[in-house]
């Protein structure tokens, strides 16, 4: 992950060669360039949607997702319980 602070210019963003976000929460990308501590409230929704990329496993460490996902608890629970039909 990046430093905790503000990017000073485009060279500090975490994007790939095409400008797509490198982080699942899209922090420090063109979508959210000044995300000083990340966008934890977006992790589960982005993982569920496969945006900016699909993932197989979501491991959260030192994150209180009950707090960070409290804006839509029913929707968050539904996303966490949903299974991929192709892989189970």
Kinemage of the C-alpha trace (Angstrom):
@kinemage 1
@onewidth
@group {chain A} dominant
@subgroup {mainchain}
@vectorlist {calphas} color= white
{ca unk a 1} P 0.000 0.000 0.000
{ca unk a 2} L 0.967 3.635 -0.236
{ca unk a 3} L 2.230 6.017 2.350
{ca unk a 4} L -0.327 7.590 4.639
{ca unk a 5} L -0.587 11.113 3.396
{ca unk a 6} L -1.472 13.075 0.332
{ca unk a 7} L -0.050 12.458 -3.142
{ca unk a 8} L 2.000 15.378 -4.371
{ca unk a 9} L 1.451 14.626 -8.051
{ca unk a 10} L 0.376 11.964 -10.570
{ca unk a 11} L 3.601 10.045 -9.962
{ca unk a 12} L 2.372 9.264 -6.414
{ca unk a 13} L -0.845 7.564 -7.602
{ca unk a 14} L -1.183 3.778 -7.433
{ca unk a 15} L -2.290 3.024 -10.974
{ca unk a 16} L -1.132 0.591 -13.638
{ca unk a 17} L 0.342 1.577 -17.002
{ca unk a 18} L -3.173 2.223 -18.383
{ca unk a 19} L -4.180 4.390 -15.410
{ca unk a 20} L -6.424 1.769 -13.759
{ca unk a 21} L -6.500 1.553 -9.935
{ca unk a 22} L -4.017 -0.834 -8.332
{ca unk a 23} L -5.971 -1.025 -5.068
{ca unk a 24} L -9.350 -2.683 -4.619
{ca unk a 25} L -10.723 0.374 -2.824
{ca unk a 26} L -9.439 2.615 -5.665
{ca unk a 27} L -7.617 4.850 -3.172
{ca unk a 28} L -4.737 6.882 -4.605
{ca unk a 29} L -6.055 6.408 -8.151
{ca unk a 30} L -7.676 8.839 -10.559
{ca unk a 31} L -11.043 7.832 -9.016
{ca unk a 32} L -9.975 8.972 -5.523
{ca unk a 33} L -6.570 10.664 -5.674
{ca unk a 34} L -6.702 12.216 -2.202
{ca unk a 35} L -7.726 9.202 -0.130
{ca unk a 36} L -5.435 9.807 2.832
{ca unk a 37} L -6.317 6.575 4.628
{ca unk a 38} L -7.973 4.554 1.897
{ca unk a 39} L -11.631 3.936 1.170
{ca unk a 40} L -12.420 0.917 3.327
{ca unk a 41} L -16.168 1.470 2.954
{ca unk a 42} L -15.776 0.544 -0.742
{ca unk a 43} L -13.786 -2.704 -0.367
{ca unk a 44} L -16.658 -5.191 -0.034
{ca unk a 45} L -18.814 -3.557 -2.717
{ca unk a 46} L -15.878 -3.346 -5.144
{ca unk a 47} L -14.846 -6.946 -4.419
{ca unk a 48} L -18.431 -8.096 -5.014
{ca unk a 49} L -18.645 -6.177 -8.292
{ca unk a 50} L -15.174 -7.222 -9.482
{ca unk a 51} L -14.328 -3.537 -9.844
{ca unk a 52} L -11.564 -2.604 -10.647
{ca unk a 53} L -10.665 -6.310 -10.914
{ca unk a 54} L -12.119 -9.638 -9.746
{ca unk a 55} L -10.692 -11.321 -6.653
{ca unk a 56} L -10.788 -14.884 -5.334
{ca unk a 57} L -10.191 -14.201 -1.632
{ca unk a 58} L -10.745 -11.097 0.466
{ca unk a 59} L -8.561 -11.050 3.580
{ca unk a 60} L -9.034 -8.082 5.878
{ca unk a 61} L -6.494 -7.290 8.575
{ca unk a 62} L -6.764 -4.515 11.158
{ca unk a 63} L -10.005 -3.306 9.592
{ca unk a 64} L -13.359 -2.898 11.312
{ca unk a 65} L -15.658 -3.720 8.435
{ca unk a 66} L -18.718 -3.602 10.688
{ca unk a 67} L -17.979 0.106 11.094
{ca unk a 68} L -16.754 0.756 7.562
{ca unk a 69} L -19.725 -0.987 5.938
{ca unk a 70} L -22.419 0.333 8.263
{ca unk a 71} L -24.030 2.572 5.631
{ca unk a 72} L -25.887 -0.409 4.165
{ca unk a 73} L -25.609 -3.381 6.497
{ca unk a 74} L -28.285 -5.481 4.782
{ca unk a 75} L -26.678 -4.929 1.378
{ca unk a 76} L -23.219 -5.710 2.751
{ca unk a 77} L -24.412 -8.959 4.322
{ca unk a 78} L -26.106 -9.941 1.048
{ca unk a 79} L -22.863 -9.291 -0.882
{ca unk a 80} L -20.836 -11.368 1.596
{ca unk a 81} L -23.300 -14.272 1.465
{ca unk a 82} L -23.638 -14.394 -2.319
{ca unk a 83} L -21.854 -17.251 -4.108
{ca unk a 84} L -20.429 -17.360 -7.588
{ca unk a 85} L -22.548 -19.812 -9.581
{ca unk a 86} L -19.534 -20.980 -11.609
{ca unk a 87} L -17.197 -21.704 -8.699
{ca unk a 88} L -19.471 -22.013 -5.664
